Amino acid sequence: MQDQALDMQVEEEEEEMSFFTDIDELQTHGINAADIKKLKSAGICTVRGVQMTTRRRLCAIKGLSEAKVDKIKEVAAKVSGGDGFVTALVMCERRRHVFRVSTGSAELDSLLGGGIESMAITEVFGEFRTGKTQLAHTLCVTAQIPNEAGTYSGGKVIFIDTENTFRPDRLRAIADRFNLEQEAVLENVLYTRAFTSEHQFEILDHVAAQFHEEPGIFKLLIIDSIMALFRVDFQRPRRAGGPTAATRPVPVPPAESKRGV
């Protein structure tokens, strides 16, 4: 039993190292510094980040050939411990580190099992004016509040705004609700505006680097809304006063038109 506990501890420590291992570690395994710098410029700052990025995207990074990408992938797999299989018992222990951020509503927290779960993606969707952006503003404040159990200490928030919906005055009112100092709350929220889908990707690369450089400081990333710029950038062109390309009628040949087809 003691040996099993020791093995579990070793596996957990190895997994934690592989997840947060700086990408510079690849240099000690034959990857040159220039290629590592290129990866960092693309927002890939950890060994796990390499594993979570497709070969296609890595090959799209200027200066990285397919041969280099294959070598980088091979080294990243070696550094992270190979196949990455762990026991369910180890996963159970890791889940103990998951915390939840309150939504500010006891009823909604109950439905979510305690709030917004850490180390996960939570998507909020609904009709216009149903409170999605208000929830995002509330989370900017509640993410800074330690929980009563002492398992969560609170932290900073990053807010990426794609539709110009962020209003700092809302945070002041929410801070008053929780008896927090307004200026301190605003200071702990980093805000930026994204203008195109490409710009949004660039911001996320920067955010990934910042999370890596300041581990444990930021507890929540909010994007409101995550799909808005993609709808704008990739929707079919519309003619003035006419239907979209997807619904435009197919022209009927003159011969068939005469037959009344």
N, C-alpha and C positions, 0 to 999 in steps of 0.2 A: 504493500500500500504506500509505503514511504517512497519507494522507487518510482511508483506511478505518479505521485505528487511532484517528485523532482523532475521527471520527464515532462510533465505538463507545464511546469514553471519554465523549463528550458525552451520548450516549443513556443510558449507565449512570448518570451523575451526575444526569440529569434524573429517571430512574426512582427513584433513591434519595431524591431530594428529594420526589417526589410521595408516596412511601410513608411518609416520616417528617415531612412537612410538617404543622406545627401547624394545627389547624382555625381558629385566629385569622386565618390568611391569607385566609380567605373574607371577612373584614370589609373588606379592601382592594378587594374586587370587588363590594361592594354588599349583602352580608348583614349585618344589624344585630347588634350585640353581644348583645342579649337572646336572639335565636334561637340564636346560637352557644353561649350559656350553657346553653340547654335541651338542645342536642346533647351537651354535656359531661356534663350531669347524667344522660344516658342511656348514658354510657360511650363516646361517640363523640368522640375527641380528635384525630383526624388526618383529612386529606383523604381518604386511602385508606379510612378507617373509614366515611366517608359513602358511598363507592362500594360498600362491602361490605355495606351495610344496605339492605334492600328499602324501596321507597316505602311499603308497607303499615305497616312497623314505624315508619318516620319519622313517618307521619301519626298514629300512635298516641301520639306524644309530645305531652303537653299543651301547647297553644299553637301548634302547627305545623299550618297548614292545607295542603290539597293544593297550592294555588298557591305557598305558601312552600317546600314540599318540592320541587316542580318547579324552582323557582329555585335552591335549594340544590344539587340534583343537577346542574343545568346549569353552575353556577359550579364545582363540584367537578371535573367533567369537563374544563372549560377549564383549571383550575389544574394538573391532573394530566397534561395534554398531549394531550387528545383521545382518539383511538382506542386508544392504548397499545400498538400493534404494535412489536415489536423483532425484530432478526435472531436466528437461532439462535446465531450467534457471540457476541452479547451475553449470551444466556441461559447459554451455556457459561461465560463469565467470571463471571457471578453465582453459578453453582453452586460456584465455587471458595471462596466465603465460607461454604458450608454446613459445619458441624462435626457430630461425632457424640459422644454421651455413652455411655460404657461401661456395660454392665449389671452388671459385676462378674464376668461369666462369659465366658471366652474363646470357648467353644463357641457361646454364644448371640450374642455379638458377631459371630462369623464368619457365622452364619446371617442376621444383620441387615445385613451389609455393613459392619460396624465399630461398630455400636451404634445407639442411638436418634438418629434424624436431626433436626437443628435445622430451624426454620421449617416444621414439618410436624406432623400429628396422628398419633400412634401409639396404636392401640387394642389393649389386652391383654385377652383373654377366655379363659375356660376353666371347668372344673368347680370346685365348692367345694373349698377347701383344696389348690389346685394351685400356690400360690405367687405369686399376682397381687399381693397386698398386700405380701408380702415384697420383691418386685421393686421396687415403688413406694418402699419404705423404702430399699432399696439405692441407687436412683437419686438419692435425696435427698443421699446422701453422694458418690457417684461424679461427680455433676454439679459438685461443688466442686473436683475434682482436675484440674489442667492435664494435657494429653496430652504424651507424650514428644516429639512432632514440633514442639511449640511453636506449633501453629496454634490451640490452644484454651486459654484462660487460666483456665477455671473460673468459677463464679459462684453466685449465690443461687438458692434454689428456693422456690416457693409450693406449699403442699399444701392442697387443699380436701377436707375429710373429710365425706362424706355418710352414712356408716354407723358412725361412732365406732370406726374400726379403727386410727387413728393411735396409735402407741406410741413416745414419744421414747426410751425405754430401748433399743429396737431400734437406734436410730441410734448410741447409745454403743458397742454391740457391733460394729456395722459400721465405725465410725470406728477402733476398735482394730485391726480386720482390716487397714485401710489405713494404719495408723500415723499417724493424724490426732488432733489434740487434740479431745477430746469436746465441751468447752464451745464451741469455735470452730465446730464442725460444727453444733451445735444453734442457735447464734446466726444462722447463715446460712440457716435454714429458717423461713419464715413460714407459720404454721398458722392455719386458720380452720375452723369447723364450719358446714355448711349444713343447714338443717332442713326446707326445702320446696323444690320446684322453682323457685318464684318467688324465694325467697331465694338460690338458686344463681345465677339470672340476675343478681340485684342484686350479688352478690359478683363475678361475672365483669365487670360494668361497672366496678366499683372496681379490679379487677386490671388491666383494659385501661388505665385512667387512670394507675395506678401504673407500668406498663411504659413508658408514654409519658413520664412525668415523670422516670423514672430509666432512660434507655436504656442497654442493655448490662450492667446490673447483674444482672438475673434471666435465667437461662439455661433454666429448666424450670418448667412448670406441671403439677402432678399433680392429677387429680380421681379420688378413689376412693370410690365408683364413680360414673361419670358418669350412669348411667341409674337408679340405685336410687330416687331421690326421684320421678322421673317415673312409675315403676311404682306407687309408693304413691299418688301424687296423681291418677293417671288410670285406675286399674284400676276395673272395674265393681264396684258394691257387692255384698256377699255377705250373704244372709240367714243368721241363726243356724241351723245344722244343715241348711241347704238348699243347692242348687246355685247357681252364679253366674247372673247374668242372661243370660249368653251361652249357658248350657246348660240353662236351666230348660225343662221340657217345655211344649209348647203345649197349653192346655186343650182337651178334646174336647167339642163340643156334646152335650147330653143325647140328642138324637135319634140322632146317629151312635153314641153310646155304647151305646144299646140294640141297635143293629144289629151290635154287636161290632166296630166299626171301631177 
